[in-house]
Amino acid sequence: MRSLSIAIFAAAAAALVLAACGTSPRQSQGPAAVEERKPGAESPKPVESSPVRPVDVTGGPSGSALGPLKDPASPLSKRSIYYDLDKFDVKDEYRPLVEAHAKYLRENPAARMLVQGNTDERGSREYNVSLGQRRADGLKKMLVLLGARESQVESASLGEEKPQDPGHDEAAWAKNRRSDMLYNGEY
């Protein structure tokens, strides 16, 4: 009799445990909201993104025979991004240029680009090669985030080996702190 009551008690306990583990159907939730939060801010503001402006890659209304990559009127003919001393982040003033090149790569899947990171002559050789690579990689990442395929863009550092200006003053150094964008057939 005692073993029968223990068996009934064990079965009841097991039934209670199983009932407690049961799940109720979940309600579907929408996507999570993205907020920009700053220390000390009272109310969060939603993050706004600006749309990418359209770029005419045809070479303008005249349809230049040079093509958009060589036409001086096209933003695609500009191929260099300049940096501050010891920096590798792309300045806001170059964003439209990078967006134009990303759009061109997006719309021309056969196009390939080599991004060459350069530095001025100051700093050790190792430091300059490393900084040049960070500049090239940063620009490549920005192009990919804006829609270019990763397989279309290669990055390399030239360090101080390919100066745009051979001078030894601040004006020359400012020209040498850059990343150059070269398309297939140009490198």
N, C-alpha and C positions, 0 to 999 in steps of 0.2 A: 504494500500500500504506500509505503513511504517513497519507494522508487517511482511509483506512478505519479505522485504529487510533485516530485522533483522534475520529472519529465514534462508534466503539464506546465510547471512554473518556467522551465527552460524554453519551452515552445512559445509561451506568452512573451517572455523577455525578448526572444529572437524576433517575434512579430513586431514588438514595439521598436526595436532597433531598426528594423527594415523600414518601418513606417516613417521613422524620423529621418532616414536617409533619402526618402523620396524627394524628387525635385518637382517644382512647379514650372509650367511653361514660362519662358522669359519673354519679356516684351521687347520688340525690336527698337533699337535706338538709331538715331540719325548720326551722321558724322560728327566728330568732336569739333568744337569751335576752336579756332586758333586766335590767341590773344597775344598782344605785346605787353609785357609787364616790365616796369622799371621800379627799382627800389623807391619806396615812399610814394608811389602813385596810388591815388585813391580809387579810381575806376579804370578798368582795363579798356584799351582801345583795340578794335579789330585791326589786323595787319592788312594794309592795302597794297596791291601790286599794280604797277602801271603796265599797260599793254605795250607790246613791242611795236614800235612805229614801222609802217611799211617802208620798204627800201626798193627803189627802182634799180633792178639789176640788169636792165636792158641797155644801159648806157645813155639814158635820157631820151627826150622826145625825138631827137634826130636819129636815134639808133646808130650810134657811132660804130664805125667799122673796127675800131680798136678793141671793142668788147669791154664789159664793165670792169674787168680787172686792170686794164691798161688805160682806160679813159680818165683823164685828169678831173673831169667833172663828176665822176662817180666816187662815192665814199670808199669803194673797194680798192681804189688805186692807192689809198693811204694804208701803209703796211706796218707802221711802227707805233709802239706804245712806250711812253717814257715814264720813268720812275724817279722817286725821290731817293736821296742817299740812303743806302742800306735797307731799302724797302722792296717788297715784291707784290704788294697789293695794287690792283688796277684802279687808277683814279676814276672818279665819276665822270670826268670830262671825256674819257675814252669809251664809256659804255655804249654810246650810239655806234661808234666804229666797230666795236666787238660784236654788237647785235647785228650789224650789216653783214659782217663776215660769217657769223653763225647762220644767218638766214641763207646766204649764198651756199654754204656747205649743205644745209638742210635740203635745199631745192636742187642741188647738183650732187647726187650720191657718188658719182664717179670722181669728183674733185678730191684731192688730197692736199693737206697742208703740213708744213714743217714750221714749228714755232721755235725760234732760236733766242735763248736768253743771253743777254750781254751785260757786262758791267764796265765800270771805268777801271783805270789802272791801279787805283788805290786798293789796298788789302792784299793778303797773301794769295797765291795762285789757288790753293785749296778753297779758301773762303770765296773767291770770285767764281770758281766753277760751281760751288754749291749754291751761291746766291743766284747765278744765272739759271741754274736748273729750277730753283724755286720760282723764279719769274716765268720761265717757260711753262712749268707745270700749272701755275696759277692761271695763266691765260688759257691754257688747254682746258682746264676744268671749267672755266667760265664759258668757253665756246660749247663744250659738251652740255652744260646745264642749260644753255640757250637753244639746244636742239641739234647741234652737230653730232654725228656719230663718233664714238671714241676711236673707231678704226680709221677715221678720216684724218685725225690730227695726231701728229707725232711731236714730241718735245725734246729739245736737246740744249745743252749749255755750251756756249763758246767762251764763257768767262770774259777775260779782257783781250782775247786773241783777235777780235775783228772790230776794231774801233771805227766808228763813223767819222770821228774827228781825231786826228793824231795829236792835237794840242795837249798841253799839260796845265790847263787852267780850268776854273769852274765851268765856263761856257762849253768847253770841249767835253768835260766829264759828264755834264748834263745830257749831251747828245749821245754819249756812249752807254748810259744807263737805260737800256731799252730791251724790248722783245720785238723781233721781226717776224712777220707772217709771210711765208713763201709758199706758193702753190706749186703743184707738180709741174715739172718742166723748168722751174726756176732754181732748183737746188740739185 
